Amino acid sequence: MAATLLSFRSLDSWSMCKPLTIGIIAIASLLACHSANAQISRPTLYRPQLFDVQHYDVDVRLPDPAKRLIEGKVETRISWTSRAENGEYMFHLRGLSIDSVIVEGKPREWKTYGVPADDTMHHRVVVPGMHDSGSVSRVSIFYRGTMTNEGGSSPWGGVQYDDSVLYALGVGFANASVGATQYWMPCYDHPSDKVTFTGRFTVPDSSWLVASNGLESPMARNVNGSVTYTWNEQRPIATYLLTFAAARFRTFSLAGRVPHVFYVLRRDSVVSAKSYRLVPRMTDVYSALYGAYPFDKVGYYNSLKGSMEHQGMIALALSVAKSGDSANVTAAHELAHQWFGDCLSPRDFRYAWLTESFATYSECSWLEALRGWAAYLSAVQSKARSYITQISKSEGVFALEDFPRVAPSSNYPGTIYAKGAVVLAMARALAGDSAFYSALRKYVAKHSYSTVVTEDFRAAMAPALGDRTDAFFAEWITGIGWPKLNVDQVSENGVVQVTISQVQRQTNPTWPIFSTLPLNVLYTRSRDGSAIVDTIDAVMYPDSDGIVRFSCRQLLGVNAGGLVRSLVEIARTTSVSSDNTLHAVTYTLAPQPASDDVVIQRSDASMAAKVQIVDLRGVVQTEIAFGQGASQLPVGLTDLPSGAYCVLISWSGSQIALPMLVTRGE
């Protein structure tokens, strides 16, 4: 990589352009004086504006990176979306001081609306004159100060300096604005307005490198020892995907269909190279699934705070880069965002599930390509278990779209990651692989470099999901909850009648009955009355009452087998034998999917029985005595490998089976 060395006009020379007047601070109540069409978009409410930003040309100096100091100028090129007289340009900037605003070469006053706690705090400047639709205006903003971040007990979004690296993360988990580019540059910081970008970053000397979006300019020039790096992103980019990272980096590249470049500190070079080794293969995998890689390069830099999918220059958590794990599902997650989030950006942050659910699902697809189908199923199953047993309990239960953002939720709750990934896996099962991935490629192609809402994805999936489309989106995306199942078995003359019922409404009346549940059921049956027994691995769908019924010789597993993993909870399984010696045996997994133990309950404790935990190969993993007089038997699952099992209970020459699913975190 070649550093670009350009002359940097100091802010002292810029000050010659400052207007004599200063910005007038206006209180939030002044917003009421403006007409409805002058309202700014909220992070979770898109409003069309009279202006459309086309390009940001950013020229900043970072005189002391460790102190997060910045001196900068942003030239903004806007076009007018309709005829306007004395139209206003609105922009965001937090924690930094505006020195001056220049409109078409002349100083102008600006006003500030709101206070930092407001999600719409912003500044406005009038662009005088009559502007025809499509005409172009230029606004330059000079500013300076100490760059900040979202604050709070665990600040994330915004500008950080740690581990000798100065870097900007584009969104926050708790900040009102969600977007965090406004902590380091003036911009209309809303995902609806995608732009092109030129960034010139001046650092103290040539020992510093700067990574950013797009491609680095080959021009080089050194002025008084300081070094300027110039980056150009010619593909439309949402402001929350802009970034820079300045440090005494070393770089290395990996061969691929597009350039792959990595910025790391010298001490981390060897282990980072191992962790990043398979990234070009990831790019190829996703290109085959979703369409050609949409940008000019794949870039990563290591950051102590965490990972973020900035367009073409991804921040990867230092702990991940130093793990030496070349499978690197975190790198795969952020890379998948280049399609879902970057190429296709949410119109506003209500639709963040269209980015995070897809990237989390893509982790599973990457493991499928790397390790096979079983690894894919295991990854989906792990995310389902995580959502049901942990995330939903800590965050609450809510829809994927337009979710709550206040604690215990956040701007990016775990729900839209884990639940969303499993929902997409179920959509794949419903549609079939070919139709599912064809729909995704068409979805990406149609909306490339633009913004999307849920309806765009629904329209793309309709040909693949057919008449299930509306119900699927209503149940899994805009609906809440998941199916809770009672599995009831009645055995008579060697035939087991199985009834699987949805019971979630008994305790959660607002949850739907899920008609679009692809339920993987594993069972045995006798072949045409002969002694030959076949194992059947099938996907079944509930009727309109949420019930699945079938007969078999022995039920081996529910939400088990080799076809699909769905978001379900098995609340209770009951088996009743025909001889009435053991009237009923019930076991409950709590929480479910399985925790570290389950309890088998029986209604008749008059005789001893034997309990065997059997894997799907028929191998006995655990054998426990169910003593005479005992009505309950705890069964520990901690030492069992991850997988699906059934429980065989034997007594006096009789036997019944209870299927159970053990899902362990990876």
C-alpha positions in Angstrom: 0.0 0.0 0.0 1.3 3.4 -0.9 0.7 6.3 1.4 -0.7 9.4 -0.3 1.1 12.6 0.7 -0.8 15.7 -0.1 -0.5 19.3 1.1 -2.9 20.1 4.0 -4.3 23.5 4.3 -4.2 24.3 8.0 -7.3 25.5 9.8 -5.5 28.8 10.3 -5.7 29.4 6.5 -9.2 28.1 6.5 -10.1 30.7 9.2 -9.8 33.4 6.5 -13.1 32.1 5.2 -15.0 32.2 8.5 -18.0 34.4 8.6 -18.1 37.2 11.1 -21.3 35.8 12.5 -21.4 32.7 14.5 -24.1 29.9 14.6 -27.2 30.8 16.5 -28.2 28.1 19.0 -31.9 27.4 18.9 -33.9 25.5 21.4 -35.7 22.3 20.5 -39.1 24.0 20.7 -38.3 26.0 17.6 -38.8 22.8 15.6 -42.5 23.5 16.0 -42.1 26.6 13.8 -41.2 24.6 10.8 -43.6 23.0 8.4 -44.0 19.2 8.3 -41.9 18.9 5.1 -39.0 20.4 7.0 -38.9 17.7 9.6 -35.7 15.7 9.7 -35.8 11.9 9.6 -35.5 10.1 12.9 -33.2 7.1 13.1 -36.4 4.9 13.1 -38.6 7.1 10.9 -37.6 8.0 7.3 -38.9 11.3 6.0 -38.2 12.4 2.4 -36.1 15.6 2.3 -35.9 18.5 -0.2 -32.1 17.7 -0.5 -30.2 14.6 -1.5 -26.6 14.5 -0.5 -24.5 13.3 -3.5 -20.9 13.5 -2.2 -18.8 14.3 0.9 -15.3 15.6 0.4 -13.7 15.3 3.8 -10.3 16.9 4.6 -9.2 16.3 8.2 -6.0 16.6 10.2 -5.4 14.4 13.2 -2.6 16.3 15.0 -2.5 14.0 18.1 -4.3 10.7 17.5 -3.9 9.7 21.2 -6.0 12.8 22.2 -8.6 12.2 19.5 -8.1 15.8 18.2 -9.5 16.7 14.8 -9.4 19.8 12.6 -11.5 19.4 9.5 -13.5 20.6 6.5 -16.3 18.8 4.8 -17.5 20.0 1.4 -21.0 18.6 0.8 -22.5 18.4 -2.7 -26.3 18.2 -2.6 -29.0 18.1 -5.2 -32.5 19.3 -4.7 -35.3 16.7 -5.0 -38.0 19.2 -5.9 -38.2 22.9 -6.7 -37.3 24.9 -3.5 -36.7 28.5 -2.6 -34.2 29.2 0.2 -34.1 25.5 1.0 -32.4 24.3 4.1 -29.6 21.7 4.3 -29.7 19.7 7.6 -26.7 18.0 9.1 -25.6 16.2 12.2 -22.5 16.8 14.3 -22.0 15.9 17.9 -19.4 16.9 20.4 -17.4 19.1 18.0 -17.4 22.8 17.4 -18.4 24.4 14.1 -16.1 27.2 13.0 -18.0 28.3 9.9 -20.4 27.3 7.2 -19.8 28.4 3.7 -22.6 28.1 1.1 -21.6 28.5 -2.5 -18.5 30.4 -1.4 -20.2 32.8 1.0 -20.4 32.6 4.8 -23.8 31.7 6.2 -25.4 31.5 9.7 -26.5 28.1 10.9 -28.9 27.0 13.7 -28.8 24.1 16.1 -32.0 22.3 16.9 -32.4 20.1 19.9 -30.1 18.9 22.6 -27.7 16.0 22.7 -30.2 13.7 24.3 -32.5 14.0 21.3 -32.3 11.5 18.5 -32.8 14.3 16.0 -30.4 16.9 17.3 -29.0 18.6 14.2 -28.0 21.8 12.5 -29.5 23.7 9.6 -28.2 26.2 7.1 -30.3 28.1 4.5 -29.1 27.7 0.9 -30.5 31.0 -0.6 -32.1 31.3 -4.0 -34.5 29.3 -6.1 -33.4 25.7 -6.7 -34.9 23.7 -9.5 -35.3 19.9 -9.0 -32.0 18.2 -9.8 -29.9 21.4 -9.4 -26.8 21.2 -7.3 -25.5 23.2 -4.3 -22.3 23.1 -2.3 -22.0 23.6 1.4 -18.6 23.6 3.2 -18.4 23.1 7.0 -15.2 23.9 9.0 -15.0 22.3 12.4 -12.6 21.2 15.2 -12.4 19.7 18.6 -12.0 16.4 20.5 -13.8 13.5 18.9 -16.2 11.6 21.2 -18.4 8.5 21.2 -21.7 7.4 22.4 -20.5 7.5 26.1 -22.1 5.6 28.9 -20.7 2.7 30.9 -19.6 0.8 27.8 -19.1 3.2 25.0 -18.9 1.6 21.5 -20.1 3.7 18.6 -18.1 6.8 17.7 -14.4 7.5 17.9 -12.1 5.4 20.2 -8.4 5.5 20.9 -7.1 2.4 22.5 -4.3 -0.1 21.9 -2.5 2.6 20.0 -5.2 2.8 17.4 -7.5 5.7 16.6 -10.7 4.5 14.9 -14.3 5.2 14.2 -17.2 2.7 14.7 -20.2 3.7 12.6 -23.1 2.9 15.0 -23.8 2.8 18.7 -25.7 0.3 20.8 -27.3 2.8 23.1 -27.0 6.3 21.5 -30.2 8.0 20.6 -29.0 8.7 17.0 -27.8 5.1 16.3 -25.5 6.5 13.6 -22.2 7.5 14.9 -20.3 9.1 12.0 -21.6 12.4 13.3 -19.1 12.1 16.2 -16.2 12.8 13.7 -17.6 14.6 10.6 -20.6 16.8 9.8 -23.1 14.8 7.6 -26.7 13.9 7.1 -26.2 10.9 9.3 -29.2 8.8 8.2 -29.0 5.5 6.3 -31.6 6.6 3.7 -29.2 9.0 2.1 -26.3 7.1 0.4 -23.4 9.1 -1.1 -20.0 8.8 -2.6 -17.0 9.8 -0.5 -13.5 11.2 -0.6 -11.5 11.3 2.6 -8.1 12.9 3.1 -6.6 12.1 6.5 -3.4 13.9 7.6 -1.4 12.3 10.4 1.8 13.5 12.1 4.4 11.5 10.2 5.0 8.6 7.9 5.0 6.0 10.7 1.2 6.3 10.7 -1.1 4.6 8.2 -4.7 5.4 7.7 -7.3 2.8 6.5 -10.7 3.9 5.2 -13.4 3.2 2.7 -13.0 2.6 -1.1 -9.6 2.6 -2.8 -6.5 4.5 -1.8 -5.3 7.2 -4.2 -1.8 6.5 -5.6 -0.7 10.2 -5.4 1.9 11.0 -2.8 3.2 14.2 -1.3 4.8 15.0 2.0 4.5 18.5 3.6 6.7 19.3 6.6 6.8 15.7 7.7 3.1 15.2 7.9 1.4 12.6 5.7 -2.0 12.7 4.0 -3.8 9.5 2.9 -6.6 9.9 0.4 -9.4 7.4 0.0 -12.2 7.4 -2.6 -15.4 5.4 -2.3 -17.3 5.7 -5.6 -20.0 3.2 -4.7 -22.9 4.7 -2.8 -22.4 4.4 0.9 -24.6 5.1 4.0 -22.9 7.4 6.4 -23.0 4.9 9.3 -20.7 2.7 7.1 -17.9 5.3 6.9 -14.8 4.8 8.9 -11.2 5.6 9.4 -8.4 3.9 11.5 -5.1 5.5 12.1 -2.2 3.6 13.7 1.4 2.4 13.2 -0.1 -0.4 11.2 1.5 -3.0 9.1 -0.4 -4.3 6.1 -0.6 -7.6 4.3 -2.6 -8.7 1.3 -4.2 -12.0 0.3 -4.9 -13.1 -3.3 -8.5 -13.1 -4.4 -10.9 -12.1 -7.2 -10.8 -8.5 -5.6 -8.0 -7.0 -3.5 -7.9 -8.2 0.1 -5.9 -6.0 2.5 -5.5 -6.2 6.2 -4.2 -3.5 8.7 -2.7 -4.9 11.9 -0.1 -3.8 14.5 3.3 -5.4 14.0 3.0 -7.5 17.2 -0.2 -9.1 15.8 0.9 -9.8 12.3 1.6 -13.5 12.4 -1.5 -14.6 14.3 -3.7 -12.2 12.4 -2.5 -13.6 9.1 -3.7 -17.0 10.3 -7.0 -15.7 11.5 -7.6 -14.0 8.1 -6.3 -16.8 6.0 -9.6 -17.9 4.6 -11.3 -14.5 4.0 -10.8 -14.7 0.2 -12.5 -18.1 0.2 -15.4 -16.5 2.3 -15.7 -13.9 -0.5 -15.9 -16.6 -3.1 -18.6 -18.5 -1.1 -20.8 -15.5 -0.6 -20.3 -14.3 -4.2 -21.7 -17.7 -5.4 -24.6 -17.5 -3.0 -25.5 -13.8 -3.3 -24.0 -12.4 -6.4 -20.6 -10.9 -7.3 -18.8 -9.0 -4.5 -20.2 -5.5 -4.7 -17.2 -3.3 -3.9 -13.6 -2.6 -5.1 -11.8 -4.2 -2.2 -12.1 -6.3 1.0 -10.4 -4.5 3.8 -10.1 -5.3 7.6 -8.4 -3.5 10.5 -8.1 -4.8 14.0 -9.9 -2.9 16.7 -9.9 -3.5 20.4 -13.6 -2.5 21.0 -15.3 -4.8 18.5 -16.4 -5.6 15.0 -18.3 -3.5 12.5 -19.1 -3.9 8.8 -17.9 -0.6 7.4 -18.1 -0.7 3.7 -15.0 -2.2 2.2 -13.0 -1.6 5.4 -14.3 -3.8 8.2 -13.3 -3.4 11.9 -12.6 -6.8 13.4 -12.4 -7.3 17.2 -8.7 -7.7 18.2 -9.6 -10.7 20.3 -10.9 -12.5 17.2 -7.9 -11.5 15.0 -5.6 -12.9 17.7 -7.5 -16.1 18.2 -5.7 -17.9 15.3 -9.1 -19.4 14.2 -9.1 -19.3 10.4 -12.7 -20.5 10.3 -13.4 -17.0 11.8 -17.2 -16.8 11.7 -17.0 -13.2 13.0 -15.0 -12.2 9.9 -17.5 -14.1 7.8 -20.4 -12.3 9.5 -19.0 -8.9 8.8 -18.0 -9.8 5.2 -21.6 -10.9 4.6 -22.7 -7.4 5.5 -21.0 -6.1 2.4 -24.1 -7.5 0.6 -26.7 -7.2 3.4 -26.2 -3.8 5.1 -23.7 -2.1 2.8 -24.8 -2.8 -0.8 -28.4 -3.1 0.5 -28.8 -0.7 3.4 -31.8 -0.3 5.7 -33.9 2.7 4.8 -34.0 3.5 8.5 -32.9 1.5 11.6 -36.4 -0.1 12.1 -35.1 -2.5 9.4 -31.8 -3.4 11.0 -32.9 -7.0 10.9 -32.4 -6.9 7.2 -28.7 -6.6 7.9 -28.0 -8.5 11.1 -30.3 -11.5 10.5 -28.7 -12.1 7.1 -25.1 -11.7 8.3 -25.8 -14.1 11.2 -27.4 -16.6 8.9 -24.4 -16.3 6.6 -22.2 -17.5 9.4 -24.0 -20.8 9.1 -23.7 -20.8 5.3 -20.0 -20.2 5.7 -19.6 -23.2 8.1 -21.7 -25.3 5.6 -19.2 -24.5 2.8 -16.2 -25.1 5.1 -17.3 -28.2 7.1 -20.5 -29.5 5.6 -24.2 -29.8 6.2 -24.0 -31.2 9.7 -22.0 -28.1 10.7 -24.7 -25.9 9.2 -27.5 -27.6 11.1 -25.5 -27.4 14.3 -24.9 -23.7 13.9 -28.6 -23.0 13.2 -29.5 -25.1 16.2 -27.1 -23.3 18.5 -28.6 -20.0 17.5 -32.1 -21.2 18.1 -31.1 -22.5 21.6 -29.3 -19.2 22.4 -32.4 -17.2 21.5 -34.9 -19.3 23.4 -32.9 -20.0 26.5 -30.9 -16.8 26.9 -31.7 -13.8 24.6 -35.5 -13.8 24.9 -35.2 -14.0 28.7 -32.8 -11.1 29.0 -34.2 -8.8 26.3 -37.9 -9.7 26.2 -39.9 -11.1 23.3 -40.5 -8.8 20.3 -40.7 -8.8 16.5 -37.7 -8.7 14.2 -38.9 -5.5 12.5 -39.3 -2.2 14.4 -38.2 -3.6 17.7 -37.9 -1.7 21.0 -34.6 0.0 21.5 -34.7 0.8 25.3 -33.1 -1.4 27.9 -33.1 -4.3 28.2 -33.1 -4.1 24.4 -30.7 -1.9 22.4 -30.1 -0.5 19.0 -28.9 -3.9 18.0 -30.5 -6.5 20.2 -29.5 -10.2 20.1 -33.0 -11.1 18.8 -32.3 -9.7 15.3 -29.1 -11.7 15.1 -30.0 -15.2 16.5 -33.8 -15.4 15.9 -33.4 -13.7 12.5 -30.8 -16.3 11.4 -33.0 -19.2 12.3 -36.0 -17.6 10.6 -34.0 -17.3 7.3 -32.9 -21.0 7.7 -36.6 -21.9 7.9 -37.3 -19.8 4.8 -34.6 -21.8 3.0 -36.2 -25.0 4.1 -39.7 -23.9 3.0 -38.5 -22.6 -0.4 -35.8 -25.2 -1.2 -32.2 -24.3 -1.8 -32.4 -23.4 -5.5 -35.4 -21.1 -5.1 -34.2 -19.5 -1.9 -30.8 -18.5 -3.2 -32.2 -17.4 -6.5 -34.5 -15.1 -4.7 -31.7 -13.7 -2.6 -29.5 -13.0 -5.7 -32.4 -11.3 -7.4 -33.1 -9.3 -4.3 -29.5 -8.1 -4.1 -29.4 -7.3 -7.9 -32.6 -5.3 -7.8 -31.7 -3.1 -4.8 -27.9 -2.9 -5.2 -26.4 0.3 -3.8 -29.8 1.4 -2.6 -32.0 1.1 0.6 -34.5 -1.6 1.5 -37.4 -2.2 3.8 -39.0 -5.5 4.8 -41.6 -5.3 2.0 -38.7 -5.4 -0.5 -37.5 -8.7 0.9 -41.0 -10.1 1.1 -41.6 -9.3 -2.6 -38.3 -11.0 -3.5 -39.2 -14.1 -1.5 -42.8 -14.4 -2.8 -41.9 -16.5 -5.9 -39.9 -18.9 -3.7 -42.4 -19.2 -0.7 -45.5 -19.1 -2.8 -48.8 -19.0 -1.0 -47.0 -19.3 2.4 -45.3 -15.9 1.9 -47.8 -13.7 3.8 -48.2 -16.1 6.7 -44.5 -16.6 7.0 -43.8 -12.9 7.3 -46.7 -12.4 9.7 -45.7 -15.2 12.0 -41.9 -15.0 12.1 -40.9 -11.4 11.2 -43.7 -9.0 12.3 -45.1 -11.5 14.8 -43.6 -12.5 18.1 -42.8 -15.7 20.0 -42.2 -19.2 18.8 -44.0 -22.5 18.8 -44.2 -24.4 22.1 -44.9 -28.0 21.5 -46.6 -30.9 23.4 -45.6 -34.2 21.9 -48.1 -37.0 22.8 -47.6 -40.6 21.9 -50.1 -43.5 22.4 -48.7 -47.0 21.8 -50.9 -49.9 20.8 -50.0 -53.2 19.1 -46.7 -51.9 18.0 -48.0 -48.7 16.4 -47.4 -45.3 18.0 -49.9 -42.5 17.3 -48.1 -39.2 17.5 -49.8 -35.8 18.1 -47.7 -32.7 18.1 -49.7 -29.7 19.4 -48.8 -26.0 19.7 -49.6 -24.8 23.2 -47.8 -21.4 23.3 -51.1 -19.5 23.6 -51.9 -21.1 26.9 -49.4 -18.8 28.5 -48.9 -16.2 25.7 -52.2 -15.4 24.1 -50.8 -12.8 21.7 -48.4 -15.3 20.1 -49.6 -16.7 16.8 -50.3 -20.3 15.8 -47.4 -21.0 13.5 -48.7 -22.6 10.2 -45.4 -22.1 8.4 -43.3 -24.2 10.8 -41.0 -26.7 8.9 -40.8 -29.4 11.6 -38.1 -32.0 11.1 -39.3 -35.3 12.6 -37.2 -38.5 12.8 -39.0 -41.8 13.3 -39.0 -45.5 12.3 -41.7 -47.5 10.6 -42.2 -51.1 9.5 -42.0 -51.8 5.8 -45.3 -53.2 4.5 -45.9 -55.3 7.7 -42.5 -57.1 7.4 -39.8 -57.2 10.0 -37.8 -54.6 8.1 -37.7 -51.3 9.9 -36.9 -48.0 8.0 -35.8 -44.8 9.5 -37.7 -41.8 8.1 -36.3 -38.3 8.1 -39.1 -35.9 7.1 -40.3 -32.3 7.3 -43.9 -31.9 8.4 -46.1 -28.8 8.5 -48.9 -28.1 11.1 -52.5 -27.8 10.1 -54.5 -24.6 10.6 -54.8 -25.5 14.3 -51.0 -25.9 14.7 -51.2 -29.7 15.0 -49.1 -32.4 13.3 -50.4 -36.0 13.5 -48.8 -39.2 12.1 -48.2 -42.9 13.1 -44.9 -44.7 13.4 -43.2 -47.6 15.0 -41.0 -45.4 17.2 -40.5 -41.7 17.4 -36.8 -40.8 17.5 -36.7 -37.0 17.5 -38.7 -33.8 17.0 -36.7 -30.9 15.5 -34.1 -33.5 14.9 -32.8 -35.3 11.8 -30.8 -34.0 8.9 -33.1 -31.6 7.1 -33.8 -28.4 9.0 -33.6 -26.8 12.5 -36.5 -24.6 13.5 -37.2 -22.2 16.3 -39.3 -24.4 18.5 -39.6 -25.3 22.2 -40.7 -28.8 23.2 -42.7 -28.1 26.4 -43.7 -31.6 27.2 -43.5 -35.1 25.8 -45.9 -37.8 27.0 -46.0 -41.5 26.2 -48.8 -43.9 27.1 -48.5 -47.6 26.8 -51.4 -49.9 25.8 -50.9 -52.4 28.7 -51.4 -49.7 31.3 -48.5 -51.1 33.4 -46.9 -47.7 33.1 -49.8 -45.4 32.5 -47.9 -42.3 31.4 -44.4 -41.0 31.4 -43.8 -37.3 31.0 -40.5 -35.4 30.7 -40.1 -31.7 30.5 -37.0 -29.8 29.3 -36.8 -26.6 31.2 -35.5 -24.4 29.7 -36.0 -25.8 26.3 -34.1 -26.5 24.2 -32.4 -28.6 26.8 -30.5 -27.2 29.7 -28.1 -29.3 31.8 -30.8 -31.7 33.0 -34.3 -32.9 32.5 -36.8 -34.6 34.7 -38.7 -37.8 33.8 -42.0 -38.0 35.6 -44.3 -41.1 35.8 -47.8 -41.7 37.1 -47.2 -45.3 38.3 -44.2 -45.8 40.5 -45.0 -49.4 41.5 -42.2 -51.1 39.7 -38.6 -50.5 38.8 -37.7 -49.5 35.2 -34.5 -48.8 33.2 -33.9 -45.6 31.4 -31.5 -45.5 28.4 -30.3 -42.3 26.6 -29.8 -43.5 23.0 -28.2 -41.5 20.2 -29.6 -41.6 16.6 -27.2 -44.4 15.7 -28.8 -46.6 18.3 -25.8 -46.4 20.7 -26.6 -46.2 24.4 -24.9 -43.2 25.9 -26.3 -43.3 29.4 -28.2 -45.9 31.4 -30.0 -45.1 34.7 -32.2 -47.1 37.1 -35.7 -45.8 37.7 -36.2 -47.2 41.2 -39.4 -48.7 42.5 -41.5 -46.1 44.4 -39.8 -43.1 42.6 -42.1 -40.9 40.6 -39.4 -38.6 39.3 -36.0 -39.2 37.9 -33.5 -36.4 37.2 -31.4 -37.1 34.1 -28.2 -35.1 33.7 -27.2 -34.1 30.1 -23.9 -32.2 30.8 -21.7 -35.0 29.6 -23.6 -35.8 26.5 -22.1 -34.7 23.1 -24.1 -32.2 21.2 -26.9 -34.0 19.2 -30.4 -35.5 19.2 -31.3 -38.4 21.4 -34.3 -40.5 22.5 -35.1 -41.9 25.9 -36.0 -45.6 26.1 -37.8 -46.7 29.2 -38.0 -50.5 29.8 -39.9 -52.5 32.5 -41.2 -56.1 32.7 -40.6 -56.8 29.1 -42.3 -53.6 27.9 -40.7 -50.5 26.4 -41.7 -47.0 25.4 -39.7 -44.2 23.8 -39.6 -40.5 24.6 -37.8 -38.4 21.9 -35.7 -35.6 23.2 -33.5 -33.0 21.6 -30.3 -32.0 23.3 -28.9 -28.7 22.0 -25.6 -27.6 23.4 -23.9 -24.3 22.7 -20.9 -24.6 20.5 
